Amino acid sequence: MPSTSLPASAVSLPLADWYRGAARDLPWRRPRFHEDFGAWGTLVSEFMLQQTPVNRVIPHLEAWLDRWPTPAAMAAASTSDVLQQWANLGYPRRALWLHRAAVEITERHGGVVPKDVDALLKLSGIGDYTARAVAVFAYGDRHPVVDTNTRRVMARAILGQAQPGPPSRRDLELMDSLLPADVAESAVFNAAAMELGATVCTARSPRCEICPLVGVCAWVAAGRPDTGDTRRRQATFEGSDRQARGAALRILRAAAPDAVLIDSVLAEWPDPLQRDRAIDSLIADGLAEADGEMLSLPR
């Protein structure tokens, strides 16, 4: 387990106090949300929040859960409907994984999102973060929950690094060493670490002057050195295959449930090889179906 000479309470207590006064008012943090949607709402929100800003997720989440308030309701939907509802959230494979997870929850768990982390990890599209987030924030269990924001907070406050290294099991071990023993407080600390990384201890412009951990932060104490950045850089969106895929999906969503001529999809795209590559990848990923000369969303 990673070691630090800093007492865990020196991090957890001020961070929890800060969170209780500074946390953003987000739908999935409200008691009413959990009363209405429970673990299913938490699971859907976590799928949507992967690589998508909060302000874009909120209206989509509410509309999604109004339409499919339970895993069984979504499991009965068509793939085409799911992709249309996903709209412009990006990375539409997440919608397919969520749909498959809904089917698996309905068939294997009687329509109830499982509580056990190992059972959650066996569902489509669910990894360490999402499984633990559901177990902690929906069911109140004690587990370390580590996302990109949490990793940045730990890298700076505990390890004295400007940016976190590549994700590893050591992140979970370090977060676990900082968790309060009290189950309820451990959930608060998990949420607080993510909130601090999202709003204060940001990647490019950290606001150390208002950070509740500034007095114990190893990176600040060292003079905020540039220790390098080994994070993988996301490719530029403009002109990328991802942009071409998104444009093709918008055409298919607009036409649904009808099919369109493959040759008409992105017919004016400046790079014909990239256009063909984008369409081929959509078909390979199950996001589109080809039938002769026609292309459509999966039915």
C-alpha positions as CSV (number, residue, x, y, z in Angstrom):
1,M,0.0,0.0,0.0
2,P,1.3,3.5,-0.7
3,S,2.6,5.2,2.4
4,T,2.4,8.8,3.6
5,S,3.5,10.4,6.9
6,L,0.4,12.6,6.8
7,P,-2.4,11.4,9.0
8,A,-5.5,10.5,7.0
9,S,-7.7,12.7,9.2
10,A,-5.6,15.7,8.2
11,V,-7.0,15.3,4.7
12,S,-10.4,13.8,5.3
13,L,-11.7,16.2,8.0
14,P,-11.0,19.5,6.3
15,L,-12.1,18.1,2.9
16,A,-15.4,16.8,4.3
17,D,-16.1,20.2,6.1
18,W,-15.4,22.1,2.8
19,Y,-17.7,19.8,0.8
20,R,-20.6,20.2,3.1
21,G,-20.6,24.0,2.4
22,A,-19.3,24.1,-1.2
23,A,-20.7,21.1,-3.0
24,R,-22.6,21.9,-6.2
25,D,-26.3,21.2,-6.2
26,L,-26.5,18.3,-8.7
27,P,-29.6,16.1,-9.3
28,W,-28.0,12.8,-8.2
29,R,-27.0,14.4,-4.9
30,R,-30.6,15.2,-3.9
31,P,-32.5,12.8,-1.7
32,R,-35.5,12.9,-4.0
33,F,-33.5,11.6,-6.9
34,H,-32.5,8.5,-4.9
35,E,-36.1,8.0,-3.7
36,D,-37.3,8.1,-7.4
37,F,-34.5,6.3,-9.2
38,G,-32.2,4.7,-6.6
39,A,-29.2,2.7,-7.8
40,W,-30.5,2.7,-11.4
41,G,-30.4,6.5,-11.5
42,T,-26.9,6.4,-10.1
43,L,-25.8,3.9,-12.6
44,V,-27.2,5.9,-15.6
45,S,-25.7,9.1,-14.3
46,E,-22.2,7.5,-14.0
47,F,-22.4,6.2,-17.6
48,M,-23.3,9.6,-18.9
49,L,-20.7,11.4,-16.8
50,Q,-17.8,9.4,-18.3
51,Q,-15.9,12.0,-20.5
52,T,-18.9,14.3,-20.7
53,P,-19.3,17.7,-18.7
54,V,-21.9,17.8,-16.0
55,N,-23.9,20.7,-17.6
56,R,-24.5,18.6,-20.7
57,V,-25.5,15.5,-18.7
58,I,-28.2,17.0,-16.5
59,P,-30.9,17.6,-19.1
60,H,-30.2,14.2,-20.8
61,L,-30.3,12.3,-17.5
62,E,-33.6,13.7,-16.5
63,A,-35.2,12.9,-19.9
64,W,-33.6,9.5,-19.9
65,L,-34.9,8.5,-16.5
66,D,-38.4,9.9,-17.3
67,R,-38.5,7.6,-20.3
68,W,-36.8,4.6,-18.8
69,P,-37.2,4.8,-14.9
70,T,-36.1,1.1,-14.4
71,P,-33.6,-1.3,-16.0
72,A,-36.5,-3.4,-17.2
73,A,-38.0,-0.5,-19.0
74,M,-34.8,0.2,-20.8
75,A,-34.1,-3.4,-21.5
76,A,-37.4,-3.5,-23.5
77,A,-36.3,-0.6,-25.7
78,S,-34.8,-1.0,-29.1
79,T,-31.2,-0.2,-29.8
80,S,-32.3,2.5,-32.3
81,D,-34.4,4.2,-29.6
82,V,-31.5,4.1,-27.1
83,L,-29.1,5.7,-29.6
84,Q,-31.6,8.4,-30.5
85,Q,-32.2,9.2,-26.9
86,W,-28.4,9.4,-26.3
87,A,-28.4,12.2,-28.8
88,N,-25.2,14.3,-28.6
89,L,-23.7,13.0,-25.4
90,G,-20.7,11.6,-27.3
91,Y,-19.0,8.2,-27.2
92,P,-22.3,6.5,-28.2
93,R,-20.9,3.1,-27.4
94,R,-21.7,4.0,-23.8
95,A,-25.3,3.9,-24.7
96,L,-25.0,0.4,-26.1
97,W,-23.1,-0.8,-23.0
98,L,-25.8,0.8,-20.8
99,H,-28.5,-1.0,-22.8
100,R,-26.7,-4.3,-22.5
101,A,-26.3,-3.7,-18.7
102,A,-30.0,-3.0,-18.4
103,V,-30.8,-6.3,-20.1
104,E,-28.3,-8.2,-17.9
105,I,-29.7,-6.6,-14.7
106,T,-33.2,-7.6,-15.8
107,E,-32.3,-11.1,-16.7
108,R,-29.7,-11.9,-14.0
109,H,-30.8,-9.8,-11.0
110,G,-34.6,-9.5,-11.3
111,G,-34.4,-5.9,-12.5
112,V,-32.6,-4.7,-9.4
113,V,-29.1,-3.1,-9.8
114,P,-26.8,-5.3,-7.8
115,K,-25.1,-4.0,-4.7
116,D,-22.0,-6.2,-4.7
117,V,-19.0,-4.7,-6.5
118,D,-18.0,-8.0,-8.1
119,A,-21.5,-8.5,-9.5
120,L,-21.5,-4.9,-10.8
121,L,-18.1,-5.5,-12.5
122,K,-19.7,-8.4,-14.5
123,L,-22.1,-6.0,-16.2
124,S,-21.4,-4.6,-19.6
125,G,-19.5,-1.3,-19.6
126,I,-18.8,-1.2,-15.9
127,G,-15.3,-0.8,-14.5
128,D,-13.7,-0.2,-11.1
129,Y,-14.9,3.4,-10.8
130,T,-18.5,2.9,-11.8
131,A,-19.0,-0.3,-9.7
132,R,-17.7,1.3,-6.6
133,A,-19.6,4.5,-7.2
134,V,-22.9,2.6,-7.3
135,A,-22.0,0.6,-4.2
136,V,-21.0,3.7,-2.3
137,F,-23.4,6.4,-3.5
138,A,-26.5,4.3,-4.1
139,Y,-26.1,1.6,-1.4
140,G,-24.0,3.3,1.2
141,D,-21.1,0.8,1.3
142,R,-17.5,1.7,2.2
143,H,-15.2,1.5,-0.8
144,P,-12.6,3.8,-2.3
145,V,-14.1,5.6,-5.4
146,V,-11.4,7.0,-7.7
147,D,-12.0,9.0,-10.8
148,T,-9.7,11.4,-12.7
149,N,-10.4,14.3,-10.3
150,T,-9.7,12.2,-7.2
151,R,-6.4,10.9,-8.7
152,R,-5.3,14.5,-9.3
153,V,-6.1,15.6,-5.7
154,M,-4.2,12.6,-4.3
155,A,-1.2,13.2,-6.6
156,R,-0.8,16.8,-5.5
157,A,-1.9,16.6,-1.8
158,I,-0.2,13.3,-0.9
159,L,2.5,12.6,-3.5
160,G,3.6,16.1,-4.4
161,Q,3.1,15.6,-8.1
162,A,1.7,18.2,-10.5
163,Q,-0.4,15.6,-12.3
164,P,-1.3,12.0,-11.6
165,G,0.5,9.1,-13.4
166,P,-1.2,6.5,-15.4
167,P,-4.2,4.8,-13.6
168,S,-3.3,1.8,-11.5
169,R,-4.5,-0.3,-8.6
170,R,-2.3,1.8,-6.3
171,D,-4.8,4.7,-6.7
172,L,-7.5,2.5,-5.0
173,E,-5.0,1.5,-2.3
174,L,-4.0,5.1,-1.6
175,M,-7.6,6.3,-1.5
176,D,-8.5,3.4,0.8
177,S,-5.8,4.4,3.2
178,L,-7.4,7.8,3.5
179,L,-11.0,6.8,3.9
180,P,-12.6,7.5,7.3
181,A,-13.6,4.3,9.2
182,D,-17.2,5.6,9.5
183,V,-19.2,4.3,6.5
184,A,-21.2,7.5,6.0
185,E,-18.2,9.7,6.4
186,S,-16.3,7.6,3.9
187,A,-19.0,8.3,1.3
188,V,-18.7,12.0,2.0
189,F,-15.0,11.9,1.6
190,N,-15.2,10.1,-1.7
191,A,-17.6,12.7,-3.1
192,A,-15.6,15.5,-1.6
193,A,-12.3,14.4,-3.3
194,M,-14.1,14.3,-6.7
195,E,-15.7,17.7,-6.1
196,L,-12.4,19.3,-5.1
197,G,-10.7,18.0,-8.3
198,A,-13.6,19.1,-10.5
199,T,-14.0,22.6,-9.1
200,V,-10.8,23.7,-7.3
201,C,-7.8,21.4,-7.8
202,T,-8.3,21.5,-11.6
203,A,-5.8,20.2,-14.2
204,R,-4.8,23.5,-15.7
205,S,-5.6,26.3,-13.3
206,P,-5.7,25.0,-9.7
207,R,-7.1,27.6,-7.2
208,C,-4.8,26.7,-4.3
209,E,-5.7,29.9,-2.5
210,I,-9.2,28.6,-1.7
211,C,-8.3,24.9,-1.3
212,P,-9.2,23.4,2.1
213,L,-6.0,21.2,1.8
214,V,-3.6,24.0,1.0
215,G,-2.0,23.8,4.5
216,V,-1.2,20.1,4.1
217,C,-0.7,19.8,0.3
218,A,2.7,18.2,-0.5
219,W,2.7,19.9,-3.9
220,V,2.1,23.3,-2.6
221,A,4.7,22.8,0.2
222,A,7.3,21.9,-2.5
223,G,6.5,25.1,-4.4
224,R,4.1,23.7,-7.0
225,P,6.9,22.2,-9.1
226,D,6.4,21.0,-12.7
227,T,6.9,17.3,-12.2
228,G,5.9,16.3,-15.7
229,D,2.7,14.9,-17.2
230,T,2.5,11.3,-18.3
231,R,-1.3,11.4,-19.0
232,R,-2.4,10.3,-22.4
233,R,-3.6,13.2,-24.5
234,Q,-7.0,13.1,-26.2
235,A,-6.8,13.6,-29.9
236,T,-8.1,16.9,-31.3
237,F,-11.8,16.5,-32.2
238,E,-11.9,18.8,-35.2
239,G,-11.1,16.8,-38.3
240,S,-10.9,13.5,-36.3
241,D,-12.5,10.1,-37.0
242,R,-14.6,10.7,-33.9
243,Q,-16.0,13.9,-35.5
244,A,-16.8,11.9,-38.7
245,R,-18.5,9.2,-36.7
246,G,-20.6,11.7,-34.8
247,A,-21.7,13.5,-37.9
248,A,-22.7,10.1,-39.5
249,L,-24.7,9.2,-36.4
250,R,-26.6,12.5,-36.5
251,I,-27.7,11.7,-40.0
252,L,-28.9,8.3,-39.0
253,R,-30.7,9.6,-35.9
254,A,-32.5,12.2,-38.1
255,A,-33.6,9.6,-40.5
256,A,-34.6,6.9,-38.0
257,P,-36.4,4.6,-38.2
258,D,-35.8,4.8,-42.0
259,A,-32.5,3.9,-43.6
260,V,-30.5,6.1,-45.9
261,L,-28.3,5.4,-48.9
262,I,-24.7,4.7,-47.6
263,D,-23.3,6.9,-50.4
264,S,-25.4,9.8,-49.2
265,V,-24.0,9.7,-45.6
266,L,-21.3,12.4,-45.3
267,A,-21.2,12.6,-49.1
268,E,-19.5,16.0,-48.8
269,W,-17.0,15.0,-46.2
270,P,-13.6,16.4,-47.2
271,D,-11.7,13.1,-46.6
272,P,-13.5,10.2,-48.4
273,L,-11.2,7.6,-46.7
274,Q,-12.0,9.0,-43.3
275,R,-15.7,9.0,-44.2
276,D,-15.6,5.3,-45.1
277,R,-13.5,4.5,-42.1
278,A,-16.0,6.2,-39.8
279,I,-19.0,4.3,-41.3
280,D,-17.2,1.0,-41.2
281,S,-16.3,1.6,-37.5
282,L,-20.0,2.4,-36.7
283,I,-21.1,-0.9,-38.2
284,A,-18.3,-2.8,-36.5
285,D,-19.2,-1.3,-33.1
286,G,-22.9,-2.1,-33.5
287,L,-23.9,1.5,-33.8
288,A,-25.2,1.2,-37.4
289,E,-26.5,-1.6,-39.6
290,A,-25.8,-1.9,-43.3
291,D,-28.3,-3.7,-45.6
292,G,-27.1,-3.6,-49.2
293,E,-26.8,0.0,-50.2
294,M,-28.7,1.2,-47.1
295,L,-27.5,2.3,-43.7
296,S,-29.6,2.7,-40.5
297,L,-29.5,2.7,-36.7
298,P,-29.7,-0.8,-35.3
299,R,-33.3,-2.0,-35.0
